[in-house]
Amino acid sequence: MAKEFQNHGHEVVLYTFSLQYPNFLFPGKTQYSEDSAPKDLKIQRSISSVNPINWLSQGNKIKKENYDLIIIRFWLPFMGPAFGTILRQIKKDKKSKIIALIDNIIPHESRIGDKPFTKYFVKPVDGFVAMTQFVLDEISLFDAVKPRILTPHPIFDNFGEIESREIALEKLGLPKDNKYMMFFGFIRDYKGLDILLEAFSDSQFRDSGYKLIIAGEYYAKKEKYQNLISKFNLAEDIYQFDGFIADSEVANYFNACDILVQPYKTATQSGVTQIAYHFNKPMIVTNVGGLSEMCPDGKVGYVVDPTPQAIRDAIFKFYNNTDHIEMHRTILEEKKKYSWKILVENILKLKSMIN
């Protein structure tokens, strides 16, 4: 998005975290990427999510720059106090317009303090961007007056090139004569990996070359899922890549699989869907939140109920019918809707609606 703003002739500065989460609240192994910083972008690592003195100083620092537009991404109420304080300082310049890009306004996993933290964040915001109708409707629970727009999540096209399945499987060290479905991303309970494992336990998958790739770091208790794998005797049919998947490695997994499965129990939208679009991969998503808005049923994949039987049936339908041939053609057309250019133009349109 920053690069697309630059393509439109705007000067862009990114303010990111010096500390995003305290270690005792962070479920993963590391908060830091080992990849090189993006080129041609001004990035300042300066914001602490837990230090009120930092919130005031960073807000004042940004205020003094007199930016025309501040875009802030919101995905978790925990960030409400930090972001809300920073934005209140910025608003003292009487110039900057503040737009919030909302991933989730209501979190997938509720905690004490969610509502007051979110309300505190929302108050200084001038306008909202939602990427699904589901999220747009939820914003009204916190603000029903300020301008807002709906614009789909663009395709993530920064994770490498499309290459042959055989090359990708070789890079991952996987046999080439299997059928591969994939669960990708951080593993949290709301994402329904347990539902997928139960679906995959169906005896029809055994001895037929069906394999499941699980690629992502456990943010939930790993033992729960390992116990299910043992219970259903799935170890020989599952390839687990347990850990954070670096941006430079994402392409290998998507190029290797036949279909992406997102068995979520709750959702708003998913960036994983937009990675699948980039790599021209059909998908199975559950009919929760805004997932179905990004996956036209029967055209680029299947939208199903979040049950093991429904997911199992969709997997067999994909492999046993010829739908996937037409799906690949449809994906090429559907993905044209999801460009960074459209997102930036819509954000600038929203800016013009703010008094």
N, C-alpha and C positions, 0 to 999 in steps of 0.2 A: 504494500500500500504506500509506503514511504517513497519507494522508487517511482510509482505511478504519479504521485503528487509532483515529484521532481520532473517527470516527463511533461507535466502540465505547466511547468515553468515556476513552480513554487520552491521556496527554500524550506527545508525540513530539518528539524532536530528531534532526535529520539531521546527521551529520558527513561532509563530503565533502572533496575534494582541493583543496589549494592548488597541488600539483603531482602529476599522475597519472603521467605518463611523462616521462623526460628527452627532449629534442628528438631526440637521435640514435637513440632507440629508437622514436619515434613515426612511423609511416609516412604519416599524413595531413597535411593542410595546417594544421589548427588543432585544439587540444584544447578549445576554449571555444565555448559556444553563444552566439549573439547574441540568443536569445529572452529575454524577461523571466523572472525567477525566479518559481516557483510562488507563488501567494498563500496566505496562512494556514498557512504552514509555517515552522518554525524551522530554518534551515539555517546551518551553520557551515563555512566553507571553511578547513580548518586542517591537513589531513593531507598530508604529503609521502611519496611512496612510496620515496624514496631517501635520506632523512636519518635515521640511527639516533637522533640526539638528539631529533628530532621524534617518533619512535615512542615513546620513553620519556616525553616530556613530555605527549603527547596521551593516552597510556594512563593516566598518573597523573591528568590532568585529568578524563577520563571516569570513572575510578574514584571520584573524590571526589564525583561526582554521585549515587552509589548507585542506579543504575537497576535496576529489577526485571529487565529483559530487554534484552539486546543482540542485535540481528540484524545479521549481517555477510554481505555478498554476496561470493562467491568465484567467479572465472571464469578466473584465470590464475595459474600458479605464481609468476610474477614478483612478485606481491603477497604471497606467503607470508611473507617475512621481516618486512615492515612490519606486516601484519595479525597475524601470530603474536606479535610483540613487544608490540603494543598490547594484544592480548587477555590476554597473561600479566600485564601490569600491572593490567588491570581485575580479573582474578580474585583479586587480593590483597584486594579488598573483602569476599570471602567471602559476597557477596549476589547479585550479578548472574548470571543464567543466560544462557549464550551459545549462540545458535542460528545456524548457517551456512546461508544460502540458496545452494545450489550450482547454478550454471549448468553448469560443467564441472569435474570433478575431475581428469580427464586432458585435457590441451590438444589442440586440433586439429593444432597444429604443434609437434612436440617440440623441446626445447632442453636443453642441459646444465644440470643443477641442478633439473629439474622435480620429481623424486621427493623429494629432501631438502627443498626449499622447501614442497612440499605437505604432507609429514609434519610439518614445523615448524608449519604453519598449523593442521593438524587437531588436534594434541595438546590445546590449551586449549579446544577447542570442546566443548560439552555435548550438542548434538543437531544433527541435519541435516535439511534440507528439500530433497528432490529433486523435479523437475517432470516427469520421465519415469522409467519403470522402468529404462531403460538406464543413466541416471546413478545411480539408487539402487543398482543392482548394482555399479557401479564404486566407489562409496564404500566398499564392503566390502574393497576392496584396500588401503585405508588405515586403516580402523577397522571392526571387525565386532561391536562391543559396544554402543556408545552408541546411545541412542534415535534413530530416524529416521522420517520419514513421506514418503509420496508424495502430492503434490497438484499438479494440472495448472497450468501457467502461465496466469494470468488473461488476459483479453482487454485489449489496450491500447486504451482508449476515450478517450484524451486527445489524439488527433491530429486532431480536427475532426469535422465532421458529414458524413453521407452526402448527396451532392447529385447532380444529373443528370450523366451521362456527357458530354453536350454542353457544359455549363458548364465542367467540368473540362478538357476538351480545348481549349476556348477559352482558358482561363487558361494552359495549357502551350504554346499556339500550335501545336497539332497538328490536321491535317485530320480531319474527322468521319466520313469514309466508309471508314475502314480498320478492320481487326480488330487489336486491340492485346493482346499478351501482355507480361508485365513480369518483369524481374529487378530486385530491389530490395535495397538495403543495401550495406554496405561490401564491396568486391570483394577477396576473398582467394582464393588458389589453391584451398583446400579447398572453396570454394563452387561450383566446377564451371561457371563461366561459359564456359569453353572447350568443355565438353560441349554446352551449350546453343547456342553459336555453330555448332558442327558440325552439330547437329540442324537448326538454322535454315537451313543451307546447302542443304537439300534443294530441288531445282528446283521442287517442287510449291508452295512458298511464294512463288515469284517471280510477279509480275504478277497476284496474286490478292488483293491488299489486305491481306496479312498483314504486320504490322509488329512490331518488338521494341523495347520501351522498356527501356533500361538506366539505372537511377537509383541513383546512389551514388558514393561516393568510392573511388578506387583505393588499396587498401592493399597491392596486389601490383604487379608491374611492368606498367605500362600497355601497353608496347610489345608484350608477348606477345599481348595481346588485340587490339590494333590490327592486328598482323600477320595474325591469323586473319581479321579483318573484311576486310582487303585480299585475302587469299588466296582467300576465298570470294565476293568481290565483293558484300559485304552493306551497304556504306555507305549506299546509297539506301533501304534497308529498315530501318535502325536509327536510333532517336532516342536519343542519349546525353545524359544530364544528369550530367555529371562533376563531382562535388563533394558535400560534406556536405549532406544534405537536412534543412533545419530542421524542427522539429516542426510549425510553422505551415504548412508546405508539403506535408507528407506526404499529406494528404487529396486533393490534386489528382491525385497519381499513382495512388492506389488507386481513386479514383472514375473515372479515365479508362480504366483497363485492363479487359479482359474476364476475364483469368485471370492468376494469379501462378504463376511457375515457379521452383522451388527445386531446382536440379540438383546438390545437394551431394554431394561425394565422401565426406565424413565429417560427422557431426553428433551433437548431444546432443538439444537441442530448439531451436526458433527463435522468437524474439519476432516475427519478420516474419509467421509463420503467424498469430499472434494479432492482428496488425494487419489481416490479410486477413479474419479472422472479423468484426472490427468493421465492416468495409466490405462485408460479405456477398459476398466474392469467392471463387469456386472456386479450387483450387490444384492444381498438379502437384508432388509431392515425390518424392524418391528414397528407396528403402528402406534407409536407413542410420541408425544411431543410434536416436534416439527420434522421428524425424520422423513415422513412420507412426502412432505412438500418437495424434497430434493430428489426423490426416487420415484418417478412415475411408474406405477405398478404394471408389470408385464412388458414394459418398454426398455428400461435400463436395469431391471431387476425385479424383485418381488417384495411387496409389503405384506407382512403376515402378523398374526397375533403373537405376543411374546410367550409362546408355549413350546415345549420340546417337539410335540407332534407337528405343529405348523412349520417350524423351522426345518425339521427332518423332511417333510413333504416337499418344501420349496427346494431343498438341495437336490433331491431326487428328480424333481421336475426339471431343474436346470440341466442336469447331466443327461437325462434320458430323452428330453425333447430337443427340438432344433431351435428353441427360442434364443439360445445364446448367440447364434449366428446373426440374427436380426438385431439382437440387443447391441452388439458391437457397432452396428451401423447407426442405431438410434443414439447411442452415447456420443458419437462424433458430432451429431447435430445438437443434442441437448446441452452439451458442455459449452456451446457458443454463448449461452445466456449468462455464463458465470465468468465475467471478466473483471479485472481490477479497474479497468477504465470506467466501467459502469458504476462500480462502487464509489470511486472518487467523484465522478460527476454527480452522483446522487447526494454525496456528503456536501458538496459545494452548493447544490440546490437547497439542501436543508439549511445551510448557513445563511442563505439569502432570505429564508423564511423567519429568521430570528430577529426580533426587534433590537 
